[in-house]
Amino acid sequence: MAFQGTLYILGKYTCFSAAERGRNLPIILEHAQIVKVEKQQPSRRSTKPDVLQLQLSETEWMCVKDFEPGSLDSALALLASMCPHAVS
């Protein structure tokens, strides 16, 4: 399920805030929880945007998309440097 919202990268946390039907849906992740940070690119023929994937375990992850031009690479680099266990 996808929600439009805002990604915040803070000193020890990565947060995502979305509003759906008048309710706030916050997600708060400690950087220590994130084991992998990667940029997923759709196939060359696709018009879908690139996606930032935050892997938390083998079966749990969070994906964020619809970044402004250039900001996905900045978010990826910042998270890779701030998350102690992340492998890009």
N, C-alpha and C positions, 0 to 999 in steps of 0.2 A: 504494500500500500504506500502510496506517495503523498506527501503533503508539501505545500509551499511553506517555506519558513526561512529562518535565518540561522546560519552556522556561526558559533562563537568559539574561538580558540583562545583559551586563557592559560595562565601559568601552569596549573596542574590539571585542568579539565578541558574537555571539548564538549560543548553544549549545542543542542539544536532546539529551537523554539518554533512551534507551529501553532496556528489557531485554526480550529475546525469547529464550525457550528457554534461559535461563541465561547468555546472552551479552549484553554491553553494546554498544549500537549508538549511538555518539556522532556528532553532526553539529556541526561548528564552522564558523561563517561570520564573516569579518571584516565589520564594518559597511561598509567601502568596497566590498565585493562587491554589496551590496544596492542595486538601482536603483529599486525601487518597493515601497512597503509599503501594503497596503490591506486593508480589511475587506470580505469578501464575504458578502452576506446572501442566503439562499435565498429562493425565491418566498414570497409572503405565506401561501400555503396549506400550505407545507411545515412539518414539525415538526423539520427538521434545524437544528443549531446554526449560528451565524455562524462564519466561518473567517477566520483571519489569514493572508494570503498574502504571502510574501517573494519578490519577483521578482529573479532573479539575471541573467537575460538574456532574449532573446525566447523561448527554448525551455526555460529552466530556472527552476524555482521550488520553493519549499517551502511547504506549507500546514500550519497548526496549528489544531486545534479543541478543543472540550470545555473551555473556560475556565470558571472560577468566575464567577458573575454580577458584572459590572462590571470584571473584570480584563482582558478583551479590549481594551476602549477604552483602558485604562491602558497596556497593552503596545503598542498601536498608536501612541499619543502619544509614548511613550518612544522607540520605534524610529524614528519619523519625525524626532525631534529629534536622535538620535544618529547616524543614517546620513547622511553628507554628500551622497550622490548620490540619495537616495530622494525620490521624488515621490509624494505621497499622492493 
